[in-house]
């Protein structure tokens, strides 16, 4: 994003927070001098960017390790992705710093 570029937020998502978490978010928003929704938009964008970067780094690490371990196996990148892809997804999920809540009834 360049300097002076306008970012339009046109889509909405509903998020439910625990009362104590909402109070913490509202305090941070107040400290930064912005509306709570704007702070939340920044937080989500930051989390998405960080998670994508972690997944990419984990994928590269797994592929590099598999190449080093199996140099004489001559696996193609597509074959390695198929073999190690699920492992990368699991590593990325474990690296995620988000506090996970159990899924609500009905899977929502």
N, C-alpha and C positions, 0 to 999 in steps of 0.2 A: 504494500500500500504506500503510495507516494505522499509527499507532503501536500496538504491542501485537498486531498482526495476525500470526497464525501462518502460515508458508508451509510446506506439505507437499510434499516431493519424493517422488513415488511411482513415477515412470517412470525407466528407466535407458537410457543410451546408452554404447556402448563406444567409447573413443577411444584410439588408439595414439599415443604421443609418442616423439620421439627421446630417447635417454638424457639428453643435456644439457638438453633442454627440461624433462623430468620433474624433474631435479635443481633447476632454476630455480623451477619451480612449487612443489615441496616446500619449498624455502627460503622462498619468499614466504608459503606457508601457515603455516610455523613462525613467521615474523616477525609474522604477523597473529594467531597463536594459534588457528588453526582447522584442522580436517582438510583434507587436500588435496582431497577430493571437494567439500567445501563451497566452497572457494576456486574450484574449477573451475566450479561451478554459478553463482557470482557472475560469473565471467569470461564465461561463455557468455551469461548474461542481459544483461550490459553490452554485449557485442558485438552481440547481436541488436537491442537497443534503439538503439544507435548506427547500425547498418546501416539499420534501418527509417527512422530520422530522416534519414539522408543520402539515401536513396532518395526520401523525400517532398520534401526540399528540392530535389533535382535535378529531380524531376518538376515542381515548382512553377516552377523557374527556366526549364526548357525551355518550359513552357506560357506563361509570361509573355513570354519572348523571341519565341515564335511569334505570340502575340497582337500584340505591338508590331510585328513584321515584317510581319504579314499582316492588319493592321486592316481593310484594304479587301477582303480575300478573304472575310470573313464565314464562317469555319469554325466549326462548333459544337465544344464541348468534347469530345464523343465522337469527332468526326473528328480533332481535334488529338491526342487520346490514342492513336488508332489509328496516326496518322502518326509521332508522336514517342515512343510508348511503348517501342519497342525501343531507342531511343537512351537513354532514361532508365535502362533496365535495364543497359545497357552502362556508362553513367557511374557508376551505383551500384557496379557490380562493380569498376571501376577505382579507386574511392574507398576500397574495403574495405582495411583495414590488415593483413589476415591474410596470413601467408606461405603461399603456395599450394604444394602438393606435386603432382607429376604424378599422375594417376589410376593406381591399381594395375591390374594385369591383370584383365580381367573387368569393369572399370568400377566397382569398389567402393572 
